[in-house]
């Protein structure tokens, strides 16, 4: 590695000047697409692809002595169009986000929450004005928010952030000069976002320089971009990484000599936490053409760079240790590169704890994952990622998996995600296993969920119709609908359900006055619901409200044993009407009542009382006449209504009740009626109904018998 001695250049922190059109206000709640089941999204790839990397070499960071566990799922079906230039990242909660160029020349996305189910691909909301995108990059901050950039070469670089199903409105990054191509994003530990891009500059001839723009955690907009290179020759294809001290490491392609022959080298800039240039390093050999550099910083602060070297037909790398100022020799990745099409012979680097991983495609366009062995100063293959030719891809180091998103060469619009198991950087996230028995489910649904250690997780039981929660088992207990689980270790909870009690059937109500005729008695009757035959019942609940009150005023007035099927509600005022409902209450500790029965109400009109029949004979005519005099008393239960009439019904005493026929209607004030010209050879029965002015009629009275 050649060290270029330069005077330290202070990159002045630019004041927060609002560049036109670059304020990033949230676009409002935008619900992410619903998760889609089936082969296309979140299911293992068909067509004979590797569910385990049988050709992989053993990786000591996975399971000692075992091949790396590799799984691939398909994120997007074939949608037509060309290269998709995807990007992928994972946040601290284990959520994952993929973005890629969609079929309509906007950037699309799919994301997975902790459960691991991916959303259906959809366009990022609010995009305008760009098409034919090229590169993209994603990084997550300490809150779990994803920060995304993508570009249209020669036009603009775009930025948007995503969290919890909501996107901010995509907007162009502020650039001092027109954006050229190449864009990357990194995030400092204080959640300051760092974006590096290439811009066209005239000085006086048109050339390219590498620029950086920053946005603090509480800022609503990016600072104007600052030129990092500002040299006479061309600089482009920049990529940045941030170390544990919040220093920025930016690698880029630089025209070291315009030639002939032209020399394109790889340079590395080191900026401290105040954005002051500490050093500039030349990392590639001073000959030939080098392209598409990458940079990553591991947990020990060591810096790895990699790039494509066209003349050798391979990818090269170099490790630099800032603590000692030492560097390794040039180390090939050992994956021969293909230069057609030229824009895809790039690699990707990622640091996972102290280890470096690289992804690159060989001359057959097969994608491989490699790991750097510092002791041997060489790269070894961890896994073959693809089963087909690859066009574009991205690499990200998650907590316990290396993520590789890629698109095929023959159909680059198909997007796949391959994950490779590695030892977690932090202690493994404890897994919550949620189960449910017959009769219900849970929210979140049954399955395995990873959570940050110490997280408090709320789980809710949701019973199917006709069932109720009986109890929780496993690492939870009790019978409350909600439980809270503290994830200090792997835990299992199970919601157990049982048949819910059903309300009683055929609930009916009769009303009578007491002997003093100053109060009334309402008598409820019902029968046991046969669907409760397998449930031990504690009691029935009786609820009552006045007829003029809303249903919310129903109040429990009594409970009766489960072998009781009537209830008398006495001492009620004659002037008020009442409505009743019933519930069934099980014996178990939950005491959760059934739903309510259908309401039953007092009748509005009641029959007269004390109906009687008295027979007299009229001898004043030329022949005897039989007369039945029917008498009754007005019911005190009708004191709140106006009686229009009494309807009098008669039948022969030896006939069934169905033989009653209406024989007369008398005024509401009457208390007697004479039934004349009756046969001496027959005996008669009478009943009376009360009819109010609204046309409502009562039931039948008691029987008046001759």
Residue, then its C-alpha position, 0 to 999 in steps of 0.5 A: x500500500x502506498x501512503x500519499x502524504x498530504x496536508x490535513x484538510x479541514x472539511x468545514x461543517x456546512x451550516x444547515x442551509x435548506x436546499x430547494x426540494x430536499x426537505x424530507x418530511x414524512x409522507x404520512x402513514x403508508x401501510x406496507x403490503x400484506x404478506x403473501x404466502x406461496x412460492x414467490x414470497x418467503x418460500x424456499x426456491x424450487x427448481x433444485x436449488x440448494x437448501x444446504x450448500x453441499x459444495x461449501x467449505x467449513x466455516x468455523x464461524x458457523x457450526x464447527x466442523x459443519x458446512x455453512x447453512x444456506x437457504x434461498x428464497x425468491x422475493x420477486x417473480x419475473x416481471x420483465x425489464x433489465x437489471x434490478x440492482x438490489x440492496x438489502x439490510x437488517x436492523x437491530x430488531x432482526x427486521x429486513x428490507x430489500x429494495x430493487x428497481x421494479x418493472x415500472x422503473x421506480x424502486x420497489x421494496x419488500x420487507x420482513x419483520x421478526x417472523x420472517x414473512x416477506x411482504x409482497x413487492x411494491x413500489x416505494x410511495x411518492x417517487x417522481x421524476x427519475x427512471x433507469x436506476x442503477x446502484x442502491x444501498x441501505x443501512x439501519x440506525x440504532x432505532x431500527x430505521x432503514x436509510x436508503x439511497x438509489x440513483x439514476x446515473x447522470x440525473x440524481x441520487x434519491x433518499x428515503x427512510x423506512x420504519x414500521x411499514x411507513x416510508x418518508x417521501x423520496x427526495x433528491x439528495x442535495x448536490x453541489x454539482x450534477x450527480x454522475x454515478x455511484x452512491x453509498x450510505x453509512x450510519x454513525x453510532x449517533x445515527x448521523x447518516x453519511x451519503x457518498x456520491x460522484x458528481x460532475x464538476x467543471x474546472x475548467x474541463x468537465x471531470x468527476x469528484x467524490x462528494x459527501x453529505x450528512x444528516x444528523x439524527x434530529x435533522x429534517x434535511x441533508x447538509x449541502x454536499x462537500x467535495x472530498x477529492x477536488x482533484x484535477x483528474x477524475x474520481x468516481x465509484x465511491x463507497x464509504x464505511x464507518x468504524x466504531x469511532x465514527x471515522x469515515x473510510x471512503x474508497x473510490x476509483x481515481x484517475x492516477x495518470x491520464x496516460x497514455x496509458x491511462x492508470x485507474x487506481x483505488x484510493x482510500x480517504x480516512x476522515x475522523x469524527x469531526x470530518x477532518x481528513x486524516x490520511x489518503x492512501x493508495x491501495x491498488x497497484x500503480x498500473x492498469x485499470x481498477x474498478x468498483x472498489x468496496x470498503x468495510x471496517x471490522x470490530x477491531x477497527x481494521x479496514x478491508x478494501x476490494x476492487x475489480x482489476x481488469x488486467x488480471x481478470x480477478x478481484x483484489x483486496x488489501x487489509x489495512x490496520x490504522x492502529x499500526x499503520x501496516x497493510x497486507x500485500x495484495x490478496x486476490x479473492x480467487x474468483x475470476x471476473x467476467x468483464x461483460x457487461x462491464x458494469x457488473x464485475x463488482x464485488x461486495x464487502x461486509x464486516x461481521x464482528x472481526x471477520x470480513x466477507x465478500x461476494x463476487x461472481x466468477x467468469x461463469x457468472x456464478x455468485x460465491x460468498x467468501x471469508x477472509x483468513x487473516x492468518x493465511x492472508x487469503x480468501x476462502x469460499x464459504x458457500x456457492x450462493x447461486x445456481x444460475x448466472x447472476x447479474x447484480x447483487x448486494x451483501x449485508x452482515x446481519x446479526x446471525x446470518x450473512x444476507x446476499x440479495x441477487x438477480x439472475x443474468x437471464x432474468x434479472x427481474x427475479x430477485x432472490x435472497x440467500x442467507x448463510x448462518x454465522x455465529x451471532x455478533x451479540x448473544x443470540x436473540x432469544x426465541x419466543x415460540x407461540x402455540x395455540x390449541x383447538x378453538x382459537x389462535x394468538x396475536x402474534x400468530x403461532x410461530x417462532x419469533x426472535x426478540x432482542x434480549x430483555x424485550x417485553x412481548x405482549x401476546x393476546x389470545x383470540x378465541x374462535x366463535x363458541x370458544x373462550x380462553x381456558x388458560x396459558x401454559x408453558x412459560x406463562x400461566x393464568x387465564x387473562x386474554x393478554x400476557x406479557x413475556x420477558x425475553x431473557x431466554x428462549x420461551x414457549x407459551x401456549x393458549x389453551x381454549x375450551x368451549x364457551x358457555x352459551x346463553x339459555x334458550x327460550x327465555x320468556x317473561x310473564x307479568x302479574x300484580x301482587x295481591x294488593x294490586x300495588x306492585x307487580x311481579x315479573x317471572x322469567x323462565x328458560x331452559x338449559x342450552x344443550x350445548x352447555x352439556x360438557x361445561x360445569x356451570x356455576x350459575x345464571x346471571x339475570x340482567x335488567x334495565x328499564x324499557x326507556x334506557x339504553x342497552x348499556x344500562x343493563x345491570x346484573x340484579x341476581x344470580x341463580x343456581x344452574x339447576x334453577x329455571x325460573x326467577x321472580x322479580x317482585x316489588x316492581x312499580x306498576x308505572x314502569x316497564x322492564x327488559x331482561x337478559x340472561x348469561x351463563x357463567x361457568x364453574x372455572x376460575x375465569x368466571x367468564x360469562x357467555x354472551x347474553x340471551x335475546x332480550x325479553x320485554x314486558x308486554x305493553x297491554x295486559x288482559x283484564x282481571x277476574x273475568x267471571x260469568x253469571x247466568x240469568x233467565x229472562x221470563x218476561x218474553x213469550x219464551x224464556x231467554x238465557x243470558x250470560x253476564x260477563x264481568x271483569x276488572x281493569x288491570x292495574x298493569x294498564x294504568x299507563x295506557x289508554x284502553x280502546x276496547x275489550x274484545x270478548x271471545x266465546x266457545x262451547x265448554x266442551x270445545x278445544x281452546x282453538x274454537x274461541x270466536x270473537x263475539x263482541x267488542x265493548x268500549x274501554x270503560x266497560x266492565x260488563x257485557x251481556x251475551x243473550x239468546x243463548x241455548x239452554x242446552x249448551x254451556x259456554x266459556x269466555x276470555x277477554x283481550x284488552x286493545x289499546x288505542x294503538x291497536x296493540x292487544x293483550x294476551x287472553x284473560x283468565x277463563x270465565x265459565x258458565 
